[in-house]
Amino acid sequence: MATKIPAAQNRLMKNAVVCKVCKHRMRLDNLKILSGKAKCRKCKSKDFRPVRKK
Ligand SMILES: [Zn+2]
């Protein structure tokens, strides 16, 4: 999307998640999400989904 460099794009997409509540997009550690330690910076929600949907 934003970049044409495959490696950079991969790195950007890797840990990208979207908050299910406020749709805020950010990068988070997968481990943190799974262990429930991740919180949305905007609404403090713990509900996330991966960015890549299709
Ligand atoms: Zn949120």
mmCIF file of the protein (N, C-alpha, C, O) and its ligand, coordinates in Angstrom:
data_MODEL
# 
_entry.id   MODEL 
# 
loop_
_entity.id 
_entity.type 
_entity.pdbx_number_of_molecules 
1 polymer     1 
2 non-polymer 1 
# 
_entity_poly.entity_id                      1 
_entity_poly.type                           'polypeptide(L)' 
_entity_poly.nstd_linkage                   no 
_entity_poly.nstd_monomer                   no 
_entity_poly.pdbx_seq_one_letter_code       MATKIPAAQNRLMKNAVVCKVCKHRMRLDNLKILSGKAKCRKCKSKDFRPVRKK 
_entity_poly.pdbx_seq_one_letter_code_can   MATKIPAAQNRLMKNAVVCKVCKHRMRLDNLKILSGKAKCRKCKSKDFRPVRKK 
_entity_poly.pdbx_strand_id                 A 
# 
loop_
_entity_poly_seq.entity_id 
_entity_poly_seq.num 
_entity_poly_seq.mon_id 
_entity_poly_seq.hetero 
1 1  MET n 
1 2  ALA n 
1 3  THR n 
1 4  LYS n 
1 5  ILE n 
1 6  PRO n 
1 7  ALA n 
1 8  ALA n 
1 9  GLN n 
1 10 ASN n 
1 11 ARG n 
1 12 LEU n 
1 13 MET n 
1 14 LYS n 
1 15 ASN n 
1 16 ALA n 
1 17 VAL n 
1 18 VAL n 
1 19 CYS n 
1 20 LYS n 
1 21 VAL n 
1 22 CYS n 
1 23 LYS n 
1 24 HIS n 
1 25 ARG n 
1 26 MET n 
1 27 ARG n 
1 28 LEU n 
1 29 ASP n 
1 30 ASN n 
1 31 LEU n 
1 32 LYS n 
1 33 ILE n 
1 34 LEU n 
1 35 SER n 
1 36 GLY n 
1 37 LYS n 
1 38 ALA n 
1 39 LYS n 
1 40 CYS n 
1 41 ARG n 
1 42 LYS n 
1 43 CYS n 
1 44 LYS n 
1 45 SER n 
1 46 LYS n 
1 47 ASP n 
1 48 PHE n 
1 49 ARG n 
1 50 PRO n 
1 51 VAL n 
1 52 ARG n 
1 53 LYS n 
1 54 LYS n 
# 
loop_
_struct_asym.id 
_struct_asym.entity_id 
A 1 
B 2 
# 
loop_
_chem_comp.id 
_chem_comp.type 
_chem_comp.mon_nstd_flag 
ALA 'L-peptide linking' y 
ARG 'L-peptide linking' y 
ASN 'L-peptide linking' y 
ASP 'L-peptide linking' y 
CYS 'L-peptide linking' y 
GLN 'L-peptide linking' y 
GLY 'peptide linking'   y 
HIS 'L-peptide linking' y 
ILE 'L-peptide linking' y 
LEU 'L-peptide linking' y 
LYS 'L-peptide linking' y 
MET 'L-peptide linking' y 
PHE 'L-peptide linking' y 
PRO 'L-peptide linking' y 
SER 'L-peptide linking' y 
THR 'L-peptide linking' y 
VAL 'L-peptide linking' y 
ZN  non-polymer         . 
# 
_pdbx_entity_nonpoly.entity_id   2 
_pdbx_entity_nonpoly.name        ? 
_pdbx_entity_nonpoly.comp_id     ZN 
# 
_pdbx_nonpoly_scheme.asym_id         B 
_pdbx_nonpoly_scheme.entity_id       2 
_pdbx_nonpoly_scheme.mon_id          ZN 
_pdbx_nonpoly_scheme.ndb_seq_num     1 
_pdbx_nonpoly_scheme.pdb_seq_num     101 
_pdbx_nonpoly_scheme.auth_seq_num    101 
_pdbx_nonpoly_scheme.pdb_mon_id      ZN 
_pdbx_nonpoly_scheme.auth_mon_id     ZN 
_pdbx_nonpoly_scheme.pdb_strand_id   A 
_pdbx_nonpoly_scheme.pdb_ins_code    . 
# 
loop_
_atom_site.group_PDB 
_atom_site.id 
_atom_site.type_symbol 
_atom_site.label_atom_id 
_atom_site.label_alt_id 
_atom_site.label_comp_id 
_atom_site.label_asym_id 
_atom_site.label_entity_id 
_atom_site.label_seq_id 
_atom_site.pdbx_PDB_ins_code 
_atom_site.Cartn_x 
_atom_site.Cartn_y 
_atom_site.Cartn_z 
_atom_site.occupancy 
_atom_site.B_iso_or_equiv 
_atom_site.pdbx_formal_charge 
_atom_site.auth_seq_id 
_atom_site.auth_comp_id 
_atom_site.auth_asym_id 
_atom_site.auth_atom_id 
_atom_site.pdbx_PDB_model_num 
ATOM   1   N  N  . MET A 1 1  ? 0.826   -1.203  0.000  1.00 0.00 ? 1   MET A N  1 
ATOM   2   C  CA . MET A 1 1  ? 0.000   0.000   0.000  1.00 0.00 ? 1   MET A CA 1 
ATOM   3   C  C  . MET A 1 1  ? 0.863   1.257   0.000  1.00 0.00 ? 1   MET A C  1 
ATOM   4   O  O  . MET A 1 1  ? 1.040   1.911   -1.028 1.00 0.00 ? 1   MET A O  1 
ATOM   5   N  N  . ALA A 1 2  ? 1.386   1.572   1.159  1.00 0.00 ? 2   ALA A N  1 
ATOM   6   C  CA . ALA A 1 2  ? 2.109   2.831   1.295  1.00 0.00 ? 2   ALA A CA 1 
ATOM   7   C  C  . ALA A 1 2  ? 3.502   2.737   0.685  1.00 0.00 ? 2   ALA A C  1 
ATOM   8   O  O  . ALA A 1 2  ? 4.039   3.726   0.186  1.00 0.00 ? 2   ALA A O  1 
ATOM   9   N  N  . THR A 1 3  ? 4.070   1.568   0.728  1.00 0.00 ? 3   THR A N  1 
ATOM   10  C  CA . THR A 1 3  ? 5.433   1.413   0.249  1.00 0.00 ? 3   THR A CA 1 
ATOM   11  C  C  . THR A 1 3  ? 5.505   0.394   -0.868 1.00 0.00 ? 3   THR A C  1 
ATOM   12  O  O  . THR A 1 3  ? 4.652   -0.484  -0.994 1.00 0.00 ? 3   THR A O  1 
ATOM   13  N  N  . LYS A 1 4  ? 6.539   0.532   -1.669 1.00 0.00 ? 4   LYS A N  1 
ATOM   14  C  CA . LYS A 1 4  ? 6.707   -0.416  -2.771 1.00 0.00 ? 4   LYS A CA 1 
ATOM   15  C  C  . LYS A 1 4  ? 7.773   -1.449  -2.458 1.00 0.00 ? 4   LYS A C  1 
ATOM   16  O  O  . LYS A 1 4  ? 8.024   -2.362  -3.244 1.00 0.00 ? 4   LYS A O  1 
ATOM   17  N  N  . ILE A 1 5  ? 8.387   -1.295  -1.318 1.00 0.00 ? 5   ILE A N  1 
ATOM   18  C  CA . ILE A 1 5  ? 9.432   -2.235  -0.932 1.00 0.00 ? 5   ILE A CA 1 
ATOM   19  C  C  . ILE A 1 5  ? 8.794   -3.434  -0.226 1.00 0.00 ? 5   ILE A C  1 
ATOM   20  O  O  . ILE A 1 5  ? 8.218   -3.279  0.851  1.00 0.00 ? 5   ILE A O  1 
ATOM   21  N  N  . PRO A 1 6  ? 8.889   -4.604  -0.812 1.00 0.00 ? 6   PRO A N  1 
ATOM   22  C  CA . PRO A 1 6  ? 8.212   -5.780  -0.240 1.00 0.00 ? 6   PRO A CA 1 
ATOM   23  C  C  . PRO A 1 6  ? 8.627   -6.061  1.193  1.00 0.00 ? 6   PRO A C  1 
ATOM   24  O  O  . PRO A 1 6  ? 7.785   -6.364  2.038  1.00 0.00 ? 6   PRO A O  1 
ATOM   25  N  N  . ALA A 1 7  ? 9.918   -5.962  1.471  1.00 0.00 ? 7   ALA A N  1 
ATOM   26  C  CA . ALA A 1 7  ? 10.388  -6.271  2.812  1.00 0.00 ? 7   ALA A CA 1 
ATOM   27  C  C  . ALA A 1 7  ? 9.788   -5.313  3.831  1.00 0.00 ? 7   ALA A C  1 
ATOM   28  O  O  . ALA A 1 7  ? 9.354   -5.724  4.907  1.00 0.00 ? 7   ALA A O  1 
ATOM   29  N  N  . ALA A 1 8  ? 9.770   -4.057  3.488  1.00 0.00 ? 8   ALA A N  1 
ATOM   30  C  CA . ALA A 1 8  ? 9.228   -3.062  4.409  1.00 0.00 ? 8   ALA A CA 1 
ATOM   31  C  C  . ALA A 1 8  ? 7.733   -3.274  4.597  1.00 0.00 ? 8   ALA A C  1 
ATOM   32  O  O  . ALA A 1 8  ? 7.208   -3.160  5.705  1.00 0.00 ? 8   ALA A O  1 
ATOM   33  N  N  . GLN A 1 9  ? 7.077   -3.577  3.525  1.00 0.00 ? 9   GLN A N  1 
ATOM   34  C  CA . GLN A 1 9  ? 5.631   -3.798  3.611  1.00 0.00 ? 9   GLN A CA 1 
ATOM   35  C  C  . GLN A 1 9  ? 5.326   -4.990  4.506  1.00 0.00 ? 9   GLN A C  1 
ATOM   36  O  O  . GLN A 1 9  ? 4.410   -4.962  5.327  1.00 0.00 ? 9   GLN A O  1 
ATOM   37  N  N  . ASN A 1 10 ? 6.117   -6.034  4.323  1.00 0.00 ? 10  ASN A N  1 
ATOM   38  C  CA . ASN A 1 10 ? 5.926   -7.230  5.132  1.00 0.00 ? 10  ASN A CA 1 
ATOM   39  C  C  . ASN A 1 10 ? 6.098   -6.902  6.610  1.00 0.00 ? 10  ASN A C  1 
ATOM   40  O  O  . ASN A 1 10 ? 5.332   -7.349  7.463  1.00 0.00 ? 10  ASN A O  1 
ATOM   41  N  N  . ARG A 1 11 ? 7.110   -6.122  6.878  1.00 0.00 ? 11  ARG A N  1 
ATOM   42  C  CA . ARG A 1 11 ? 7.380   -5.771  8.272  1.00 0.00 ? 11  ARG A CA 1 
ATOM   43  C  C  . ARG A 1 11 ? 6.241   -4.923  8.841  1.00 0.00 ? 11  ARG A C  1 
ATOM   44  O  O  . ARG A 1 11 ? 5.864   -5.060  10.005 1.00 0.00 ? 11  ARG A O  1 
ATOM   45  N  N  . LEU A 1 12 ? 5.713   -4.061  8.006  1.00 0.00 ? 12  LEU A N  1 
ATOM   46  C  CA . LEU A 1 12 ? 4.646   -3.187  8.483  1.00 0.00 ? 12  LEU A CA 1 
ATOM   47  C  C  . LEU A 1 12 ? 3.357   -3.959  8.739  1.00 0.00 ? 12  LEU A C  1 
ATOM   48  O  O  . LEU A 1 12 ? 2.625   -3.676  9.688  1.00 0.00 ? 12  LEU A O  1 
ATOM   49  N  N  . MET A 1 13 ? 3.097   -4.925  7.888  1.00 0.00 ? 13  MET A N  1 
ATOM   50  C  CA . MET A 1 13 ? 1.841   -5.657  8.007  1.00 0.00 ? 13  MET A CA 1 
ATOM   51  C  C  . MET A 1 13 ? 1.898   -6.755  9.058  1.00 0.00 ? 13  MET A C  1 
ATOM   52  O  O  . MET A 1 13 ? 0.868   -7.238  9.528  1.00 0.00 ? 13  MET A O  1 
ATOM   53  N  N  . LYS A 1 14 ? 3.084   -7.130  9.409  1.00 0.00 ? 14  LYS A N  1 
ATOM   54  C  CA . LYS A 1 14 ? 3.257   -8.347  10.205 1.00 0.00 ? 14  LYS A CA 1 
ATOM   55  C  C  . LYS A 1 14 ? 2.474   -8.305  11.514 1.00 0.00 ? 14  LYS A C  1 
ATOM   56  O  O  . LYS A 1 14 ? 1.703   -9.217  11.813 1.00 0.00 ? 14  LYS A O  1 
ATOM   57  N  N  . ASN A 1 15 ? 2.670   -7.272  12.268 1.00 0.00 ? 15  ASN A N  1 
ATOM   58  C  CA . ASN A 1 15 ? 2.023   -7.211  13.577 1.00 0.00 ? 15  ASN A CA 1 
ATOM   59  C  C  . ASN A 1 15 ? 0.914   -6.164  13.616 1.00 0.00 ? 15  ASN A C  1 
ATOM   60  O  O  . ASN A 1 15 ? 0.537   -5.665  14.676 1.00 0.00 ? 15  ASN A O  1 
ATOM   61  N  N  . ALA A 1 16 ? 0.412   -5.853  12.441 1.00 0.00 ? 16  ALA A N  1 
ATOM   62  C  CA . ALA A 1 16 ? -0.603  -4.808  12.408 1.00 0.00 ? 16  ALA A CA 1 
ATOM   63  C  C  . ALA A 1 16 ? -1.966  -5.369  12.786 1.00 0.00 ? 16  ALA A C  1 
ATOM   64  O  O  . ALA A 1 16 ? -2.383  -6.412  12.282 1.00 0.00 ? 16  ALA A O  1 
ATOM   65  N  N  . VAL A 1 17 ? -2.646  -4.673  13.667 1.00 0.00 ? 17  VAL A N  1 
ATOM   66  C  CA . VAL A 1 17 ? -3.978  -5.091  14.083 1.00 0.00 ? 17  VAL A CA 1 
ATOM   67  C  C  . VAL A 1 17 ? -4.897  -3.875  14.093 1.00 0.00 ? 17  VAL A C  1 
ATOM   68  O  O  . VAL A 1 17 ? -4.451  -2.728  14.126 1.00 0.00 ? 17  VAL A O  1 
ATOM   69  N  N  . VAL A 1 18 ? -6.178  -4.161  14.064 1.00 0.00 ? 18  VAL A N  1 
ATOM   70  C  CA . VAL A 1 18 ? -7.158  -3.092  14.125 1.00 0.00 ? 18  VAL A CA 1 
ATOM   71  C  C  . VAL A 1 18 ? -8.037  -3.316  15.346 1.00 0.00 ? 18  VAL A C  1 
ATOM   72  O  O  . VAL A 1 18 ? -8.510  -4.426  15.589 1.00 0.00 ? 18  VAL A O  1 
ATOM   73  N  N  . CYS A 1 19 ? -8.246  -2.268  16.099 1.00 0.00 ? 19  CYS A N  1 
ATOM   74  C  CA . CYS A 1 19 ? -9.140  -2.367  17.248 1.00 0.00 ? 19  CYS A CA 1 
ATOM   75  C  C  . CYS A 1 19 ? -10.558 -2.587  16.748 1.00 0.00 ? 19  CYS A C  1 
ATOM   76  O  O  . CYS A 1 19 ? -11.021 -1.889  15.847 1.00 0.00 ? 19  CYS A O  1 
ATOM   77  N  N  . LYS A 1 20 ? -11.246 -3.561  17.337 1.00 0.00 ? 20  LYS A N  1 
ATOM   78  C  CA . LYS A 1 20 ? -12.598 -3.874  16.879 1.00 0.00 ? 20  LYS A CA 1 
ATOM   79  C  C  . LYS A 1 20 ? -13.592 -2.814  17.336 1.00 0.00 ? 20  LYS A C  1 
ATOM   80  O  O  . LYS A 1 20 ? -14.677 -2.683  16.770 1.00 0.00 ? 20  LYS A O  1 
ATOM   81  N  N  . VAL A 1 21 ? -13.220 -2.071  18.349 1.00 0.00 ? 21  VAL A N  1 
ATOM   82  C  CA . VAL A 1 21 ? -14.154 -1.095  18.904 1.00 0.00 ? 21  VAL A CA 1 
ATOM   83  C  C  . VAL A 1 21 ? -14.066 0.243   18.181 1.00 0.00 ? 21  VAL A C  1 
ATOM   84  O  O  . VAL A 1 21 ? -15.069 0.763   17.692 1.00 0.00 ? 21  VAL A O  1 
ATOM   85  N  N  . CYS A 1 22 ? -12.843 0.800   18.119 1.00 0.00 ? 22  CYS A N  1 
ATOM   86  C  CA . CYS A 1 22 ? -12.722 2.145   17.563 1.00 0.00 ? 22  CYS A CA 1 
ATOM   87  C  C  . CYS A 1 22 ? -12.020 2.144   16.217 1.00 0.00 ? 22  CYS A C  1 
ATOM   88  O  O  . CYS A 1 22 ? -11.789 3.205   15.638 1.00 0.00 ? 22  CYS A O  1 
ATOM   89  N  N  . LYS A 1 23 ? -11.676 0.958   15.710 1.00 0.00 ? 23  LYS A N  1 
ATOM   90  C  CA . LYS A 1 23 ? -11.053 0.820   14.386 1.00 0.00 ? 23  LYS A CA 1 
ATOM   91  C  C  . LYS A 1 23 ? -9.684  1.483   14.306 1.00 0.00 ? 23  LYS A C  1 
ATOM   92  O  O  . LYS A 1 23 ? -9.189  1.764   13.214 1.00 0.00 ? 23  LYS A O  1 
ATOM   93  N  N  . HIS A 1 24 ? -9.090  1.726   15.426 1.00 0.00 ? 24  HIS A N  1 
ATOM   94  C  CA . HIS A 1 24 ? -7.753  2.293   15.439 1.00 0.00 ? 24  HIS A CA 1 
ATOM   95  C  C  . HIS A 1 24 ? -6.752  1.222   15.027 1.00 0.00 ? 24  HIS A C  1 
ATOM   96  O  O  . HIS A 1 24 ? -6.789  0.091   15.511 1.00 0.00 ? 24  HIS A O  1 
ATOM   97  N  N  . ARG A 1 25 ? -5.858  1.607   14.121 1.00 0.00 ? 25  ARG A N  1 
ATOM   98  C  CA . ARG A 1 25 ? -4.909  0.631   13.600 1.00 0.00 ? 25  ARG A CA 1 
ATOM   99  C  C  . ARG A 1 25 ? -3.541  0.841   14.227 1.00 0.00 ? 25  ARG A C  1 
ATOM   100 O  O  . ARG A 1 25 ? -3.061  1.969   14.332 1.00 0.00 ? 25  ARG A O  1 
ATOM   101 N  N  . MET A 1 26 ? -2.925  -0.246  14.639 1.00 0.00 ? 26  MET A N  1 
ATOM   102 C  CA . MET A 1 26 ? -1.607  -0.122  15.254 1.00 0.00 ? 26  MET A CA 1 
ATOM   103 C  C  . MET A 1 26 ? -0.836  -1.410  15.126 1.00 0.00 ? 26  MET A C  1 
ATOM   104 O  O  . MET A 1 26 ? -1.364  -2.435  14.692 1.00 0.00 ? 26  MET A O  1 
ATOM   105 N  N  . ARG A 1 27 ? 0.412   -1.342  15.507 1.00 0.00 ? 27  ARG A N  1 
ATOM   106 C  CA . ARG A 1 27 ? 1.231   -2.538  15.491 1.00 0.00 ? 27  ARG A CA 1 
ATOM   107 C  C  . ARG A 1 27 ? 1.390   -3.076  16.908 1.00 0.00 ? 27  ARG A C  1 
ATOM   108 O  O  . ARG A 1 27 ? 1.737   -2.345  17.835 1.00 0.00 ? 27  ARG A O  1 
ATOM   109 N  N  . LEU A 1 28 ? 1.130   -4.356  17.049 1.00 0.00 ? 28  LEU A N  1 
ATOM   110 C  CA . LEU A 1 28 ? 1.243   -4.955  18.374 1.00 0.00 ? 28  LEU A CA 1 
ATOM   111 C  C  . LEU A 1 28 ? 1.917   -6.315  18.271 1.00 0.00 ? 28  LEU A C  1 
ATOM   112 O  O  . LEU A 1 28 ? 1.860   -6.987  17.241 1.00 0.00 ? 28  LEU A O  1 
ATOM   113 N  N  . ASP A 1 29 ? 2.539   -6.689  19.343 1.00 0.00 ? 29  ASP A N  1 
ATOM   114 C  CA . ASP A 1 29 ? 3.126   -8.015  19.403 1.00 0.00 ? 29  ASP A CA 1 
ATOM   115 C  C  . ASP A 1 29 ? 2.020   -9.060  19.421 1.00 0.00 ? 29  ASP A C  1 
ATOM   116 O  O  . ASP A 1 29 ? 1.064   -8.958  20.190 1.00 0.00 ? 29  ASP A O  1 
ATOM   117 N  N  . ASN A 1 30 ? 2.162   -10.062 18.569 1.00 0.00 ? 30  ASN A N  1 
ATOM   118 C  CA . ASN A 1 30 ? 1.147   -11.107 18.528 1.00 0.00 ? 30  ASN A CA 1 
ATOM   119 C  C  . ASN A 1 30 ? 1.026   -11.804 19.875 1.00 0.00 ? 30  ASN A C  1 
ATOM   120 O  O  . ASN A 1 30 ? -0.068  -12.139 20.328 1.00 0.00 ? 30  ASN A O  1 
ATOM   121 N  N  . LEU A 1 31 ? 2.166   -12.012 20.496 1.00 0.00 ? 31  LEU A N  1 
ATOM   122 C  CA . LEU A 1 31 ? 2.165   -12.678 21.797 1.00 0.00 ? 31  LEU A CA 1 
ATOM   123 C  C  . LEU A 1 31 ? 1.370   -11.861 22.820 1.00 0.00 ? 31  LEU A C  1 
ATOM   124 O  O  . LEU A 1 31 ? 0.617   -12.406 23.627 1.00 0.00 ? 31  LEU A O  1 
ATOM   125 N  N  . LYS A 1 32 ? 1.556   -10.561 22.762 1.00 0.00 ? 32  LYS A N  1 
ATOM   126 C  CA . LYS A 1 32 ? 0.865   -9.697  23.718 1.00 0.00 ? 32  LYS A CA 1 
ATOM   127 C  C  . LYS A 1 32 ? -0.647  -9.770  23.517 1.00 0.00 ? 32  LYS A C  1 
ATOM   128 O  O  . LYS A 1 32 ? -1.424  -9.783  24.472 1.00 0.00 ? 32  LYS A O  1 
ATOM   129 N  N  . ILE A 1 33 ? -1.035  -9.818  22.249 1.00 0.00 ? 33  ILE A N  1 
ATOM   130 C  CA . ILE A 1 33 ? -2.466  -9.877  21.961 1.00 0.00 ? 33  ILE A CA 1 
ATOM   131 C  C  . ILE A 1 33 ? -3.057  -11.174 22.487 1.00 0.00 ? 33  ILE A C  1 
ATOM   132 O  O  . ILE A 1 33 ? -4.118  -11.192 23.111 1.00 0.00 ? 33  ILE A O  1 
ATOM   133 N  N  . LEU A 1 34 ? -2.343  -12.256 22.219 1.00 0.00 ? 34  LEU A N  1 
ATOM   134 C  CA . LEU A 1 34 ? -2.860  -13.561 22.611 1.00 0.00 ? 34  LEU A CA 1 
ATOM   135 C  C  . LEU A 1 34 ? -2.907  -13.701 24.122 1.00 0.00 ? 34  LEU A C  1 
ATOM   136 O  O  . LEU A 1 34 ? -3.794  -14.361 24.663 1.00 0.00 ? 34  LEU A O  1 
ATOM   137 N  N  . SER A 1 35 ? -1.964  -13.087 24.795 1.00 0.00 ? 35  SER A N  1 
ATOM   138 C  CA . SER A 1 35 ? -1.936  -13.211 26.248 1.00 0.00 ? 35  SER A CA 1 
ATOM   139 C  C  . SER A 1 35 ? -2.809  -12.157 26.915 1.00 0.00 ? 35  SER A C  1 
ATOM   140 O  O  . SER A 1 35 ? -2.891  -12.094 28.142 1.00 0.00 ? 35  SER A O  1 
ATOM   141 N  N  . GLY A 1 36 ? -3.461  -11.330 26.102 1.00 0.00 ? 36  GLY A N  1 
ATOM   142 C  CA . GLY A 1 36 ? -4.398  -10.360 26.658 1.00 0.00 ? 36  GLY A CA 1 
ATOM   143 C  C  . GLY A 1 36 ? -3.737  -9.158  27.286 1.00 0.00 ? 36  GLY A C  1 
ATOM   144 O  O  . GLY A 1 36 ? -4.370  -8.426  28.047 1.00 0.00 ? 36  GLY A O  1 
ATOM   145 N  N  . LYS A 1 37 ? -2.458  -8.943  26.976 1.00 0.00 ? 37  LYS A N  1 
ATOM   146 C  CA . LYS A 1 37 ? -1.788  -7.803  27.588 1.00 0.00 ? 37  LYS A CA 1 
ATOM   147 C  C  . LYS A 1 37 ? -1.899  -6.552  26.727 1.00 0.00 ? 37  LYS A C  1 
ATOM   148 O  O  . LYS A 1 37 ? -1.622  -5.438  27.174 1.00 0.00 ? 37  LYS A O  1 
ATOM   149 N  N  . ALA A 1 38 ? -2.306  -6.763  25.493 1.00 0.00 ? 38  ALA A N  1 
ATOM   150 C  CA . ALA A 1 38 ? -2.377  -5.615  24.581 1.00 0.00 ? 38  ALA A CA 1 
ATOM   151 C  C  . ALA A 1 38 ? -3.661  -4.834  24.812 1.00 0.00 ? 38  ALA A C  1 
ATOM   152 O  O  . ALA A 1 38 ? -4.738  -5.395  25.012 1.00 0.00 ? 38  ALA A O  1 
ATOM   153 N  N  . LYS A 1 39 ? -3.504  -3.531  24.776 1.00 0.00 ? 39  LYS A N  1 
ATOM   154 C  CA . LYS A 1 39 ? -4.683  -2.670  24.943 1.00 0.00 ? 39  LYS A CA 1 
ATOM   155 C  C  . LYS A 1 39 ? -4.673  -1.600  23.863 1.00 0.00 ? 39  LYS A C  1 
ATOM   156 O  O  . LYS A 1 39 ? -3.615  -1.102  23.479 1.00 0.00 ? 39  LYS A O  1 
ATOM   157 N  N  . CYS A 1 40 ? -5.827  -1.259  23.391 1.00 0.00 ? 40  CYS A N  1 
ATOM   158 C  CA . CYS A 1 40 ? -5.925  -0.189  22.404 1.00 0.00 ? 40  CYS A CA 1 
ATOM   159 C  C  . CYS A 1 40 ? -5.528  1.125   23.061 1.00 0.00 ? 40  CYS A C  1 
ATOM   160 O  O  . CYS A 1 40 ? -5.964  1.438   24.168 1.00 0.00 ? 40  CYS A O  1 
ATOM   161 N  N  . ARG A 1 41 ? -4.699  1.882   22.365 1.00 0.00 ? 41  ARG A N  1 
ATOM   162 C  CA . ARG A 1 41 ? -4.214  3.133   22.940 1.00 0.00 ? 41  ARG A CA 1 
ATOM   163 C  C  . ARG A 1 41 ? -5.328  4.181   23.008 1.00 0.00 ? 41  ARG A C  1 
ATOM   164 O  O  . ARG A 1 41 ? -5.274  5.132   23.787 1.00 0.00 ? 41  ARG A O  1 
ATOM   165 N  N  . LYS A 1 42 ? -6.313  3.973   22.182 1.00 0.00 ? 42  LYS A N  1 
ATOM   166 C  CA . LYS A 1 42 ? -7.368  4.978   22.119 1.00 0.00 ? 42  LYS A CA 1 
ATOM   167 C  C  . LYS A 1 42 ? -8.494  4.686   23.103 1.00 0.00 ? 42  LYS A C  1 
ATOM   168 O  O  . LYS A 1 42 ? -8.891  5.543   23.893 1.00 0.00 ? 42  LYS A O  1 
ATOM   169 N  N  . CYS A 1 43 ? -9.000  3.452   23.037 1.00 0.00 ? 43  CYS A N  1 
ATOM   170 C  CA . CYS A 1 43 ? -10.202 3.166   23.817 1.00 0.00 ? 43  CYS A CA 1 
ATOM   171 C  C  . CYS A 1 43 ? -9.958  2.098   24.872 1.00 0.00 ? 43  CYS A C  1 
ATOM   172 O  O  . CYS A 1 43 ? -10.893 1.700   25.567 1.00 0.00 ? 43  CYS A O  1 
ATOM   173 N  N  . LYS A 1 44 ? -8.730  1.628   25.008 1.00 0.00 ? 44  LYS A N  1 
ATOM   174 C  CA . LYS A 1 44 ? -8.364  0.659   26.046 1.00 0.00 ? 44  LYS A CA 1 
ATOM   175 C  C  . LYS A 1 44 ? -9.029  -0.705  25.850 1.00 0.00 ? 44  LYS A C  1 
ATOM   176 O  O  . LYS A 1 44 ? -9.049  -1.536  26.758 1.00 0.00 ? 44  LYS A O  1 
ATOM   177 N  N  . SER A 1 45 ? -9.565  -0.916  24.664 1.00 0.00 ? 45  SER A N  1 
ATOM   178 C  CA . SER A 1 45 ? -10.189 -2.201  24.398 1.00 0.00 ? 45  SER A CA 1 
ATOM   179 C  C  . SER A 1 45 ? -9.128  -3.274  24.179 1.00 0.00 ? 45  SER A C  1 
ATOM   180 O  O  . SER A 1 45 ? -7.991  -2.971  23.819 1.00 0.00 ? 45  SER A O  1 
ATOM   181 N  N  . LYS A 1 46 ? -9.505  -4.514  24.397 1.00 0.00 ? 46  LYS A N  1 
ATOM   182 C  CA . LYS A 1 46 ? -8.568  -5.612  24.171 1.00 0.00 ? 46  LYS A CA 1 
ATOM   183 C  C  . LYS A 1 46 ? -9.002  -6.467  22.995 1.00 0.00 ? 46  LYS A C  1 
ATOM   184 O  O  . LYS A 1 46 ? -8.481  -7.563  22.787 1.00 0.00 ? 46  LYS A O  1 
ATOM   185 N  N  . ASP A 1 47 ? -9.952  -5.965  22.229 1.00 0.00 ? 47  ASP A N  1 
ATOM   186 C  CA . ASP A 1 47 ? -10.456 -6.714  21.088 1.00 0.00 ? 47  ASP A CA 1 
ATOM   187 C  C  . ASP A 1 47 ? -9.739  -6.273  19.821 1.00 0.00 ? 47  ASP A C  1 
ATOM   188 O  O  . ASP A 1 47 ? -9.841  -5.118  19.408 1.00 0.00 ? 47  ASP A O  1 
ATOM   189 N  N  . PHE A 1 48 ? -9.018  -7.197  19.211 1.00 0.00 ? 48  PHE A N  1 
ATOM   190 C  CA . PHE A 1 48 ? -8.299  -6.845  17.996 1.00 0.00 ? 48  PHE A CA 1 
ATOM   191 C  C  . PHE A 1 48 ? -8.554  -7.865  16.906 1.00 0.00 ? 48  PHE A C  1 
ATOM   192 O  O  . PHE A 1 48 ? -8.922  -9.012  17.161 1.00 0.00 ? 48  PHE A O  1 
ATOM   193 N  N  . ARG A 1 49 ? -8.346  -7.406  15.684 1.00 0.00 ? 49  ARG A N  1 
ATOM   194 C  CA . ARG A 1 49 ? -8.349  -8.329  14.560 1.00 0.00 ? 49  ARG A CA 1 
ATOM   195 C  C  . ARG A 1 49 ? -7.180  -7.956  13.662 1.00 0.00 ? 49  ARG A C  1 
ATOM   196 O  O  . ARG A 1 49 ? -6.750  -6.802  13.643 1.00 0.00 ? 49  ARG A O  1 
ATOM   197 N  N  . PRO A 1 50 ? -6.667  -8.927  12.922 1.00 0.00 ? 50  PRO A N  1 
ATOM   198 C  CA . PRO A 1 50 ? -5.564  -8.628  12.002 1.00 0.00 ? 50  PRO A CA 1 
ATOM   199 C  C  . PRO A 1 50 ? -5.994  -7.675  10.915 1.00 0.00 ? 50  PRO A C  1 
ATOM   200 O  O  . PRO A 1 50 ? -7.171  -7.616  10.561 1.00 0.00 ? 50  PRO A O  1 
ATOM   201 N  N  . VAL A 1 51 ? -5.034  -6.918  10.377 1.00 0.00 ? 51  VAL A N  1 
ATOM   202 C  CA . VAL A 1 51 ? -5.370  -5.918  9.378  1.00 0.00 ? 51  VAL A CA 1 
ATOM   203 C  C  . VAL A 1 51 ? -5.744  -6.551  8.044  1.00 0.00 ? 51  VAL A C  1 
ATOM   204 O  O  . VAL A 1 51 ? -6.711  -6.137  7.405  1.00 0.00 ? 51  VAL A O  1 
ATOM   205 N  N  . ARG A 1 52 ? -4.986  -7.545  7.627  1.00 0.00 ? 52  ARG A N  1 
ATOM   206 C  CA . ARG A 1 52 ? -5.252  -8.150  6.315  1.00 0.00 ? 52  ARG A CA 1 
ATOM   207 C  C  . ARG A 1 52 ? -6.542  -8.948  6.354  1.00 0.00 ? 52  ARG A C  1 
ATOM   208 O  O  . ARG A 1 52 ? -6.627  -9.971  7.033  1.00 0.00 ? 52  ARG A O  1 
ATOM   209 N  N  . LYS A 1 53 ? -7.522  -8.493  5.644  1.00 0.00 ? 53  LYS A N  1 
ATOM   210 C  CA . LYS A 1 53 ? -8.812  -9.168  5.709  1.00 0.00 ? 53  LYS A CA 1 
ATOM   211 C  C  . LYS A 1 53 ? -9.070  -10.000 4.472  1.00 0.00 ? 53  LYS A C  1 
ATOM   212 O  O  . LYS A 1 53 ? -9.827  -10.969 4.533  1.00 0.00 ? 53  LYS A O  1 
ATOM   213 N  N  . LYS A 1 54 ? -8.445  -9.639  3.314  1.00 0.00 ? 54  LYS A N  1 
ATOM   214 C  CA . LYS A 1 54 ? -8.736  -10.417 2.122  1.00 0.00 ? 54  LYS A CA 1 
ATOM   215 C  C  . LYS A 1 54 ? -7.491  -11.133 1.618  1.00 0.00 ? 54  LYS A C  1 
ATOM   216 O  O  . LYS A 1 54 ? -7.550  -11.841 0.613  1.00 0.00 ? 54  LYS A O  1 
HETATM 217 ZN ZN . ZN  B 2 .  ? -9.812  0.998   20.268 1.00 0.00 2 101 ZN  A ZN 1 
# 
